[in-house]
Amino acid sequence: MTDLIIKSAVKDTLEEHNVAADFYDALDDRVSDLLDDAARRADANNRKTVQPRDL
């Protein structure tokens, strides 16, 4: 699996919090699911372009 998130960006965004090592994998899985769902929605609407409304 390709990393979809940038760990340093997540850490910077959550600067007030500690980030568990396994959080990144869970977040990456969640993002992957979102992208898969968005692609399915675009396909269902006969589009090749994924749009914000597909989220």
N, C-alpha and C positions, 0 to 999 in steps of 0.2 A: 504494500500500500504506500502511496505517496503521501508525504506530510502536506496537508492542506493549510495548516496554520503556521505562523511564525512565532516560535516560542518567546523570543525576545519582545515581540510586540504584545503578546498576551501578558507577559510579566510586567511590561511598562504600563499597560492599561490597568492592571491590578496591583499597582505599586504599593498600595496601602495594606496588601494582604500577602501572605505566604502562599505559594502555589505548590501543591503536591505533585510529585513526578508523574503519577498516573493520570492527573487531570488533563494533561496535553493529549494523551491517547484518547480519552473519553471525548474531549472536545473535537478532536479530529474525526472521530467516528460520527459524531452528531452533525458536523459540517458535511461529511460525505453523504449522510442520509438526506440532508436538506437538498444537496445538489442532485442526488438521484431522483428525489421526489419532483423537483423543479423540471428536470429533463423529461420525466414521464408526463408531467402536465403539458409541457410544450409539445411533446409528441402526440398527446391526445387531442390537441388543438391544431394538429397538422402544421406545426411550426418547427423550424430548425433553430430559431433564435429563442433562447431562454430569457425571459423578461422578469422584472421585479414582481409582477403579479403572479408568477409561478411559485413564488415562495409562500 
